[in-house]
Each structure stands twice: as C-alpha cells, then as structure tokens.
C-alpha cells in the first residue's frame, strides 16, 4: 500500500472512532449525577416556589433540556443535534459563559482563548524537546560519570513530582527570590501582545512548569534508547573503522533511536494540552485549559463536549502524523 493510500485509510478510520468517542462521552456526561439547570440558576432570587419553577423551566428550555411543552428532551435527540452541529464545526452555546443575556458561542470562546494555549504549549514543547535531547545525549555518552549521575537523580526527582506541584514550587521559589508569583492580571494581555513586555514576564513561569513537567520523561527515554543503540555491533564497527565520536553518535546512533522517541513525542502532544489545564488554572492563564476546567466545574455540557471532542481528535491526528513521520526517519518502513 502506498503512503497516500495509508493516509486516506487512517483518515477514514477517524470518522467512526470519533462517533464512538463522542457517543460515549455524551452518554457519560448526561447520566452523571447532578442538575446543570440548578447550577445555571446561580444567584437568582426567588421568594416563592412558583417563581423558582418558572425560572427553572425557562433556563431548562433555553439549555435545550426541556421542550417548550415542558417535556424532557431525550438525550439521544440532543446527541443527534450535537453531531449535526459538529459537522458544521458548531459546538453550540455555552451554558456558563454569557454575554448580553445569552450563552457565548463555544467556537468564539475557542478562537479567543486558543492562541494563549498554543503559544504556551508550543514554546514548552520546543524547549522540552531540545533540552531532553541534549540531556539524553550527555547522559548516554558519559555513562556513570558525574554528569550522568547528577542528571539521572534530577530526572528521577522531577519525574516523581506531579505537574501541579512543580507549578506551585516554581511559584513559591519565584516569590521568595523575586517577589513575583506569576499569577497573571489584565496588564499581561493588553494587545498587541508582541509589544507587551508584561505578556512575556507572565509567560515565564507557566512555560517553565510545563517544560519541566514533560522534560524529564523525554530525557530518560532518550538516554535509554541511546544506551541500547550504542551497544549494537554496527556502532562498534563504526568506532573500529575510525569514525569520529560525534559522527558515531549523531549519524549512526541518534537517528536509529528516533523511532520510539517520535512515538512518545507524538503521543505527548495532546498530553501537553491536558497538562496545561492545571498550569493555566494555577497561574490564571486565560487559555483553553482554564475555560475547560470551569466548564467541568459548572456542568457546562456543551463546553465539556467540546473538550472531550477536541482532545481525542488531536490525539488521533498526532498518531497519524507520528506514523507518517516514521517513513521519513527510516526509509525501510513501508505501508
């Protein structure tokens, strides 16, 4: 099978997979305990039962949970509506975020908040990839040296720390050293962002937290792969032929060790977004992670479905790109 045929087949596989994923998520969200209408009512003041019932019915109708005849709309009908809107890239309106008396369109929320998450995750991913490669190469080529032992201990300590703990620890250290917690305020997002120095100042700690959170695992993987390849016979033969050490590492060992690393990197891309939920919440970063968490806390079903649709889709796309990348790294692989 040609590479083009493989890509077409994998893209076609994504469609039934996404249908199954959305159906499962939609069912689990709707059968979970709790009433989103009560959350939506919030601080509405009602002194009588009739006033409360009228407010409840009004909000439930607006949310699509009740028909105008006050009959409960079955969940499968709402799911069909969700899929129909999804085909037009429409996630509906948020139940929590309102403007001018009605819910904000979720696509507008995504357009507003996505750039902040993309900037944060892109910088973190590049830094973690570059640093993990450098650390892995140094540790593997200087095995059992002072640098190898020190980096191994540091990686083990970092690997044992949850991401939210790393973010809190960085906040504590920064406050004691620079009297700066990293929690954002409105001055950080005055546009244009490129010319706003406060934006870069408040970007430092969230980026550092995400980078450290993903760096340690990738560095350990790089080290283990290079150590295994450096023991192979063809590497020993290259050394015996007088190939310089740099050539042995980067021309022979490094490239052959990229396949498992590309797999991990491809799978970690959606994980960066999920990790940014915690980091963005801790530092008040107005990205997708913040609004997704608030959507879950306030039972915003449309926003929760947007979250549970985007993340699996990104994972499937990342897996496809990973498999395609194999061909360019190792020409022996055929589809």
VENRA-V639272 format. One line per field, one symbol per residue. phi: phi as a letter, one per 40 degrees, with the letter a starting at -180 (. if undefined). A space follows every 50 residues. Layout:
phi: ???
//
This chain:
phi: .cccccccccccccccccccccccccccccccchbccccccfbccbcbcc cccccccccccccgcbcccgcccdcccccccccccccbfbcgbccbcbaf gaccccccccccccdccccccccccccccccccccccccccbdgcccccc cccccccccccccccccccccccccccbfbcgccbcccbccccccbcccc cccccdcccccccbcccccccdcccccccccccccccccccgcddccccc cbccccccdcccccccccccccccccdccccccgccccdccccccccbfc ddcccccccccccccccccccccccdcccbcccbb
//
